[in-house]
Amino acid sequence: MAGDSVLVTGASGGVGSAAIRLAKARGASVIAASNASKSQMLRDIGADQTVDRGNNLVKSLGLSSIDIVIDLVAGPQWNELLDVLKPGGRYAVSGVIGEVGYSNATLDRFESLWMYRS
């Protein structure tokens, strides 16, 4: 994890703040996604950068720019999270993604990323 870029969604919650601290302890560069009003608190606990959760992640971070996504929201930005993830990157999710209404094409895309990694 040393040198990797890590994006944490839902970063201002208890699990998110723990993920930030753990990633920093392992030498990662951490980007925290949350409400803009919580930016300073997230930087205080170790985030190197913050992005507002409502922003387009590809525009904010760049296509294929993140090594690891820790997704603690599992919501409508799922496609953007796949877009910012580097090929061969790692994606961890907690939450319910089955009820959000993803298309088969999106799920096939996620599966192809998984197959690329393994």
C-alpha positions as CSV (number, residue, x, y, z in Angstrom):
1,M,0.0,0.0,0.0
2,A,3.0,2.4,0.4
3,G,2.9,4.9,-2.4
4,D,-0.6,3.9,-3.5
5,S,-3.4,6.4,-3.9
6,V,-6.5,5.5,-1.9
7,L,-9.9,7.0,-2.3
8,V,-12.3,6.6,0.7
9,T,-16.0,7.4,0.2
10,G,-18.1,8.1,3.3
11,A,-14.8,9.2,4.8
12,S,-16.3,11.3,7.6
13,G,-18.0,8.3,9.3
14,G,-16.4,6.0,11.9
15,V,-15.3,3.3,9.4
16,G,-14.2,6.0,6.9
17,S,-12.0,7.8,9.4
18,A,-10.5,4.5,10.5
19,A,-9.8,3.6,6.8
20,I,-8.0,7.0,6.4
21,R,-5.8,6.4,9.4
22,L,-5.0,2.8,8.4
23,A,-4.1,3.8,4.8
24,K,-1.9,6.6,6.1
25,A,-0.2,4.3,8.5
26,R,0.7,2.0,5.5
27,G,2.2,4.9,3.6
28,A,-0.7,5.6,1.1
29,S,-1.8,9.0,-0.2
30,V,-5.4,9.3,0.9
31,I,-8.2,11.2,-0.8
32,A,-11.4,11.5,1.3
33,A,-14.8,11.9,-0.3
34,S,-17.4,13.5,1.9
35,N,-19.4,16.7,2.5
36,A,-17.3,19.7,1.8
37,S,-18.0,21.1,5.2
38,K,-16.0,18.2,6.7
39,S,-12.8,18.8,4.7
40,Q,-10.7,20.3,7.5
41,M,-11.7,17.5,9.9
42,L,-10.7,14.9,7.3
43,R,-7.3,16.6,6.7
44,D,-6.8,16.7,10.5
45,I,-7.1,13.0,10.7
46,G,-4.7,12.4,7.8
47,A,-6.4,12.9,4.4
48,D,-4.0,14.4,1.9
49,Q,-6.8,15.6,-0.3
50,T,-10.6,15.9,-0.1
51,V,-13.3,15.9,-2.7
52,D,-16.9,16.9,-2.2
53,R,-19.1,13.8,-2.5
54,G,-21.4,15.6,-5.0
55,N,-18.6,16.4,-7.4
56,N,-18.0,14.3,-10.5
57,L,-15.0,12.1,-9.5
58,V,-13.6,11.8,-12.9
59,K,-13.4,15.5,-13.4
60,S,-12.0,16.0,-9.9
61,L,-9.5,13.2,-9.8
62,G,-8.9,12.0,-13.4
63,L,-9.6,8.9,-15.3
64,S,-7.8,5.8,-14.1
65,S,-6.0,7.8,-11.4
66,I,-6.6,5.8,-8.2
67,D,-5.0,2.5,-7.0
68,I,-7.5,1.6,-4.3
69,V,-11.1,2.5,-3.8
70,I,-12.6,1.9,-0.4
71,D,-16.3,2.5,-1.0
72,L,-18.3,2.9,2.2
73,V,-21.4,4.4,0.5
74,A,-22.1,2.0,-2.4
75,G,-24.4,4.5,-4.1
76,P,-25.0,6.2,-7.4
77,Q,-21.4,7.2,-7.9
78,W,-20.4,3.6,-8.5
79,N,-19.7,4.0,-12.2
80,E,-17.5,7.0,-11.4
81,L,-15.6,5.0,-8.9
82,L,-14.9,2.3,-11.5
83,D,-13.8,5.1,-13.9
84,V,-11.2,6.6,-11.5
85,L,-9.8,3.1,-10.6
86,K,-6.6,2.2,-12.4
87,P,-6.6,-1.0,-14.4
88,G,-5.6,-3.8,-12.0
89,G,-6.6,-1.5,-9.1
90,R,-8.4,-2.8,-5.9
91,Y,-12.0,-2.0,-5.0
92,A,-13.5,-2.8,-1.6
93,V,-17.2,-2.0,-0.9
94,S,-19.5,-2.1,2.1
95,G,-23.2,-1.5,1.7
96,V,-25.9,-2.7,-0.6
97,I,-25.3,-2.3,-4.3
98,G,-27.9,-4.8,-5.6
99,E,-30.9,-2.5,-5.0
100,V,-29.5,0.6,-6.7
101,G,-30.5,-0.5,-10.1
102,Y,-27.2,-1.0,-12.0
103,S,-27.4,-2.1,-15.6
104,N,-26.1,-5.5,-16.7
105,A,-23.4,-3.6,-18.7
106,T,-22.2,-1.9,-15.5
107,L,-22.1,-5.2,-13.7
108,D,-20.3,-6.9,-16.6
109,R,-17.7,-4.1,-16.5
110,F,-17.1,-4.6,-12.8
111,E,-16.7,-8.3,-13.4
112,S,-14.2,-7.7,-16.2
113,L,-12.2,-5.4,-13.8
114,W,-12.3,-8.2,-11.2
115,M,-11.1,-10.8,-13.8
116,Y,-8.3,-8.5,-14.9
117,R,-7.1,-8.3,-11.2
118,S,-7.2,-12.0,-10.5
